[in-house]
Amino acid sequence: MTQKTLFKRLAVLAGITTISMAAHAAKTELTVYTAIEAEDLKKYAKRFNEEHPEIKINWVRDSTGIVTAKLLAEKENPQADVVWGLAATSLMLLKNENMLESYKPKGYDKLSDKFKDMDANPVWTGMDAWMAAICFNTVEAEKLNLPKPTSWADLTKPVYQDHIIMPNPNSSGTGFLDVSSWLQIFGEKEGWAYMDGLHKNINRYTHSGSKPCKLAAAGEIPIGISFAFRAAKSKKQGAPLDIVFPTEGLGWDMEATAIVKGTDKLAAAKTLVDWTVSRQANEMYNEGYAVVAMPGVAKPVEFFPANAEELIIDNDFEWSADNRTKILAQWQERYDNKSEAK
């Protein structure tokens, strides 16, 4: 090889490297806050990047209450570009604080009305519904001679004392949907009376909505108040669980998506949010959730009841969002003495 040929090849290689580096540098990075289950984050990003490799997602993940508090603390100096997978009640709270960008994504009109911000200038869109469930470890229950509960009211019976774990609503979206739904199911006065009775049987409150079911699945506690997606996943993995859907009805919330006002990456943020409401995204949500935002997409999910949508209560999301601060403060004062250390 002549020196001239060598120089030409080196020049070509240098050019290719430069182009590759430039392409990499051109990739837009979005900071995305989420409460989606940690093991699903890679899947969500991968599916999105199959269609949009030009955008990189940098996840910031925690429990719903912690993500919500973080967003509120950053109100004057937002650090997130997009919220993908946070309780709709939290996004309603952020909306009231004027923290979300108005945007009607492509595909908005194809979503069920109950999964949409119906304002003329919407700021959030729903993805899927996650609903309450009780994880009942049949092996541990048999050792302790515990009957299987069928209702929320059953959980206040003395036989269950010290055998129940549930999420702290200040940290967990699942915990908040439980508390807000009990106040709606029983009425406010009787709802707090119900929680007083339940508290006597609580072993401890966790700071994660999935942890009570994970602990029940592992045999560390016979009963975990959690949500159906986690329960079905644990049962599919072989845990000796019966999944109980209480007869009074199930609290639920939507996972939802929004753009944070003030992002300097608005075009990329809109591209992501467009994808989050697409049919492909809804089919992905249906891999774990029986109820999704786009009608006609959902197929039965293993270990979920066929009539899942009929079991959920008529949740007043606006009431839950408007009263969130008051509800959480009262819960904290009454029951926080049994919460795990953070």
Secondary structure, DSSP 8 states (H G I E B T S, - for coil): --HHHHHHHHHHHHHHHHHHHHHHHH-EEEEEEE-S-GGGHHHHHHHHHHH-TTEEEEEEE--HHHHHHHHHHTTTS---SEEEEEEHHHHHHHHHTT-B-----TTGGGS-GGGB--SSS--EEEEEEEEEEEEEEHHHHHHHT-----STGGGGSGGGTT-EEEE-TTT-HHHHHHHHHHHHHH-HHHHHHHHHHHHHHEEEEES-SSHHHHHHHTTS-SEEEEEHHHHHHHHHTT--EEEE--TT-B-EEEEEEEEBTT-S-HHHHHHHHHHHTSHHHHHHHTTT-SEESSTTT----TTS-TTHHHHB----HHHHHHTHHHHHHHHHHHHGGGB---
